[in-house]
């Protein structure tokens, strides 16, 4: 079960990873991605609370919390 700080409301996400920051989920194409110094790992699925990945923790950015 992935752990999310907030529910994800968008249909397409990007997962941003940086060595010294928590892993965050953003909406595809948001302005955070252009200015962040992070590695972007696009995902074809949106993590859910029952996906079987118990060790995954994600901070959900405000852009991914809003419905498109």
Buried (B, 14 or more C-beta within 10 A) or exposed (E): EBEBEEEBBBEEBBBBEEEEEEBBBBBBEBEBBEEBEBEEEEEEEBBEEEEEEEEBEBBBBEBBBEEE
